[in-house]
């Protein structure tokens, strides 16, 4: 349906978006950790009673998931790019 060049470009555009999302989540980790420090006594847990005490872990997990997805799409995009350069359209 799509050529390998188009697939490669879509992968790399998606990687850029995922990396921006991952960076945003890292900023969310820092922000939520500093805001929740007083309410949670700087003790954060995924299953904490207060939602505010859960946010740093949720943001960190989301950031890592987006980072792994971007690594996967980078490898996939490189595969399509190599196929395009080899002449397999």
Helices and strands as residue ranges (DSSP letters): H 4-40, G 51-53, H 55-86
